[in-house]
């Protein structure tokens, strides 16, 4: 069994997920990254994780596939013999933003299959593995962290399927926090706000206006993937061991809904 704590980060090849994986590696975690991208497409990002000298396992897979989900757990168990942290970060936006009066079933299924269904069933699989770890009494206190969004409670009628998926992630957090509490497996949620990533690059002008001119955020700036990674670090630290089902808003204060 690995002497390093082990974390699985889905969607860890780039963006927020890559920052999370890098942060955890810097703290001594062995990191398993699961992503749909081929490793040669993201070599630089993976090398960044490896630069801290802890073991890194890259797994090309899709959380919507039962076979992929089982393969990632099989490979983690074979290489490390343990899993301390699951970070459910993988997610997509609609390929095309459409008003809810005209969006398609194809777009709805694409977003929810990845963001919600895939996340639910990967969490289910990993939760059962973590429960067995706890039963073995080998000193592992597993943690599950879900990356949702301010869209979990904020209406965006041009991407309703995304909002629905993120609201569902919040309920996944609550359900698994409730179900796993008896095993000492804490489940948390992070709600990013307007974060500078590839996903938001297509609407940069809109958000620049909302932030800088219209004052939508008390902290008048974009957030960065590293801000999310730092919140993950807090949840992994064990310093919130008497909290579960907890949410950290990393959104520049947007959740205060000020007038």
Wavefront OBJ file of the C-alpha trace (Angstrom):
o trace
v 0.000 0.000 0.000
v 1.259 3.470 -0.884
v 2.743 5.476 1.966
v 1.468 8.617 0.228
v -2.137 9.592 0.525
v -3.816 9.087 -2.842
v -6.211 11.429 -4.636
v -8.270 10.864 -7.772
v -9.074 14.038 -9.722
v -11.467 13.715 -12.634
v -10.990 16.160 -15.483
v -7.520 16.817 -14.113
v -5.693 17.318 -17.393
v -6.343 21.047 -17.652
v -8.116 24.022 -16.105
v -9.461 23.791 -12.576
v -8.830 20.057 -12.356
v -5.180 20.420 -13.290
v -4.695 23.097 -10.644
v -6.312 20.813 -8.063
v -4.115 17.868 -9.042
v -1.004 20.067 -8.947
v -1.905 21.473 -5.529
v -2.440 18.026 -4.052
v 0.828 16.760 -5.527
v 2.597 19.729 -3.932
v 1.199 18.566 -0.591
v 2.593 15.065 -0.997
v -0.376 13.219 -2.477
v 0.036 10.558 -5.097
v -2.367 11.712 -7.779
v -4.467 9.763 -10.247
v -5.816 11.917 -13.067
v -8.772 10.683 -15.115
v -9.533 12.614 -18.286
v -10.936 12.099 -21.776
v -7.866 13.725 -23.363
v -4.975 11.572 -24.525
v -1.942 12.082 -22.296
v 0.213 13.310 -25.191
v -2.236 16.197 -25.673
v -1.578 17.533 -22.170
v 2.026 16.511 -21.549
v 3.043 19.900 -20.147
v 0.178 19.938 -17.642
v 0.916 16.415 -16.446
v 4.614 17.184 -16.107
v 3.642 20.070 -13.848
v 1.923 17.603 -11.506
v 4.888 15.234 -11.647
v 7.360 18.021 -10.838
v 6.740 17.587 -7.112
v 8.125 14.057 -7.156
v 5.065 12.191 -5.960
v 3.630 9.313 -8.022
v 1.248 10.353 -10.800
v -1.043 7.970 -12.667
v -2.724 9.265 -15.811
v -5.806 7.371 -16.962
v -7.508 8.156 -20.240
v -11.174 7.496 -19.523
v -14.704 8.850 -19.508
v -16.817 9.046 -16.370
v -19.953 8.303 -18.420
v -18.638 4.787 -19.093
v -19.115 2.089 -16.472
v -16.080 0.269 -17.861
v -13.935 3.421 -17.578
v -15.092 4.061 -14.030
v -14.245 0.516 -12.972
v -10.937 0.613 -14.818
v -9.784 3.755 -13.023
v -10.540 2.216 -9.630
v -8.877 -1.072 -10.603
v -5.720 0.717 -11.684
v -5.598 2.908 -8.570
v -6.026 -0.128 -6.342
v -3.375 -2.072 -8.247
v -0.792 0.726 -8.162
v -1.465 2.354 -4.807
v -3.673 0.000 -2.776
v -5.619 2.910 -1.313
v -7.688 5.994 -2.140
v -7.996 8.890 0.294
v -9.612 11.625 -1.793
v -12.032 11.746 -4.708
v -12.395 15.124 -6.423
v -15.342 15.111 -8.816
v -14.259 17.909 -11.119
v -14.985 16.620 -14.638
v -17.730 18.577 -16.347
v -18.801 20.222 -19.563
v -20.844 23.179 -20.717
v -23.306 22.876 -23.589
v -21.581 22.767 -26.968
v -23.872 25.608 -28.047
v -25.693 27.948 -25.679
v -29.410 27.862 -26.439
v -32.456 29.394 -24.825
v -34.361 26.876 -22.723
v -37.293 27.286 -25.132
v -35.223 25.823 -27.941
v -32.484 23.664 -26.418
v -32.332 20.065 -27.634
v -32.512 16.664 -26.004
v -29.089 15.958 -27.478
v -27.560 18.909 -25.626
v -29.437 18.075 -22.419
v -28.260 14.460 -22.489
v -24.672 15.434 -23.326
v -24.360 17.754 -20.329
v -26.258 15.689 -17.770
v -24.663 12.377 -18.744
v -21.241 13.797 -17.905
v -21.888 16.348 -15.178
v -24.557 14.499 -13.229
v -24.971 10.830 -14.156
v -21.257 10.156 -14.567
v -20.448 11.930 -11.317
v -23.159 10.079 -9.405
v -22.100 6.616 -10.474
v -18.380 7.252 -10.068
v -19.087 8.533 -6.565
v -21.177 5.449 -5.854
v -18.345 3.166 -6.988
v -15.645 5.012 -5.076
v -17.817 5.357 -1.966
v -18.167 1.586 -1.722
v -14.389 1.197 -2.047
v -13.800 3.822 0.636
v -16.281 2.138 2.956
v -14.223 -1.038 2.745
v -11.082 0.942 3.549
v -12.731 2.289 6.685
v -13.932 -1.182 7.712
v -10.349 -2.480 7.482
v -9.348 0.113 10.106
v -6.070 0.955 8.374
v -6.039 4.607 9.369
v -7.541 6.091 6.206
v -10.150 8.853 6.592
v -11.511 9.263 3.056
v -12.919 12.508 1.680
v -15.111 13.226 -1.352
v -15.183 16.718 -2.863
v -17.614 17.791 -5.569
v -16.904 20.790 -7.784
v -20.274 22.319 -8.648
v -20.846 25.966 -9.567
v -22.656 29.165 -8.666
v -24.955 27.898 -11.434
v -26.312 25.417 -8.894
v -28.626 28.226 -7.743
v -28.241 30.927 -10.403
v -30.501 31.035 -13.457
v -28.834 31.158 -16.874
v -31.639 30.598 -19.347
v -29.172 30.228 -22.206
v -27.657 27.095 -20.672
v -30.366 25.566 -18.573
v -29.002 22.044 -18.833
v -25.762 23.188 -17.203
v -27.612 24.834 -14.306
v -29.731 21.731 -13.777
v -26.641 19.525 -13.749
v -24.907 21.670 -11.142
v -27.998 21.842 -8.949
v -27.964 18.051 -9.128
v -24.335 17.982 -7.991
v -25.378 19.875 -4.871
v -27.923 17.172 -4.074
v -25.317 14.471 -4.743
v -23.211 16.189 -2.091
v -26.054 16.163 0.413
v -27.086 12.578 -0.284
v -23.631 11.067 -0.033
v -22.715 13.219 2.983
v -25.774 11.796 4.719
v -25.239 8.194 3.620
v -21.508 8.024 4.328
v -21.442 9.902 7.629
v -21.615 6.687 9.653
v -18.347 5.599 8.046
v -16.584 8.870 8.786
v -16.364 9.696 5.086
v -16.952 13.421 4.769
v -18.404 14.850 1.571
v -17.991 18.474 0.568
v -18.831 20.843 -2.242
v -17.051 23.786 -3.804
v -19.023 26.283 -5.878
v -16.741 28.216 -8.215
v -17.905 31.548 -9.521
v -16.487 33.314 -12.570
v -13.183 31.509 -13.061
v -10.728 32.169 -15.880
v -10.630 28.873 -17.814
v -11.091 27.634 -21.364
v -14.791 27.173 -20.591
v -15.299 30.853 -19.788
v -12.967 32.255 -22.435
v -15.818 32.438 -24.971
v -17.780 34.824 -22.727
v -14.873 36.900 -21.400
v -16.211 40.180 -22.733
v -19.584 39.632 -21.055
v -18.056 38.821 -17.681
v -15.521 41.631 -17.897
v -18.467 44.011 -18.231
v -20.430 42.410 -15.390
v -17.444 42.455 -13.049
v -15.756 45.729 -13.875
v -18.672 47.931 -14.942
v -21.820 46.503 -13.389
v -20.296 45.392 -10.091
v -21.777 41.904 -9.998
v -19.014 40.794 -7.595
v -17.970 42.421 -4.322
v -14.399 41.328 -5.151
v -14.058 42.994 -8.517
v -11.927 40.486 -10.375
v -11.983 37.120 -12.049
v -11.202 34.036 -10.026
v -8.469 31.585 -11.006
v -8.204 27.782 -10.912
v -5.704 28.076 -8.068
v -8.438 29.593 -5.894
v -10.469 26.401 -6.279
v -7.408 24.238 -5.640
v -6.795 26.054 -2.361
v -10.343 25.322 -1.226
v -9.841 21.643 -2.052
v -6.691 21.741 0.058
v -8.674 23.034 3.030
v -11.198 20.203 2.759
v -8.388 17.632 2.494
v -6.523 19.008 5.502
v -8.674 17.301 8.118
v -9.232 20.620 9.853
v -12.946 20.447 9.034
v -13.402 16.899 10.264
v -16.570 17.793 12.204
v -18.203 19.210 9.081
v -19.813 17.264 6.254
v -22.147 18.320 3.481
v -20.450 21.711 3.742
v -20.174 24.141 0.836
v -17.418 26.677 0.150
v -18.343 29.417 -2.303
v -15.272 30.511 -4.252
v -17.012 33.264 -6.189
v -15.758 36.682 -5.221
v -18.742 37.113 -2.906
v -21.391 36.564 -5.586
v -23.445 34.292 -3.292
v -24.253 37.213 -0.974
v -26.789 38.423 -3.599
v -26.468 42.034 -2.564
v -28.717 44.866 -3.737
l 1 2 3 4 5 6 7 8 9 10 11 12 13 14 15 16 17 18 19 20 21 22 23 24 25 26 27 28 29 30 31 32 33 34 35 36 37 38 39 40 41 42 43 44 45 46 47 48 49 50 51 52 53 54 55 56 57 58 59 60 61 62 63 64 65 66 67 68 69 70 71 72 73 74 75 76 77 78 79 80 81 82 83 84 85 86 87 88 89 90 91 92 93 94 95 96 97 98 99 100 101 102 103 104 105 106 107 108 109 110 111 112 113 114 115 116 117 118 119 120 121 122 123 124 125 126 127 128 129 130 131 132 133 134 135 136 137 138 139 140 141 142 143 144 145 146 147 148 149 150 151 152 153 154 155 156 157 158 159 160 161 162 163 164 165 166 167 168 169 170 171 172 173 174 175 176 177 178 179 180 181 182 183 184 185 186 187 188 189 190 191 192 193 194 195 196 197 198 199 200 201 202 203 204 205 206 207 208 209 210 211 212 213 214 215 216 217 218 219 220 221 222 223 224 225 226 227 228 229 230 231 232 233 234 235 236 237 238 239 240 241 242 243 244 245 246 247 248 249 250 251 252 253 254 255 256 257 258 259
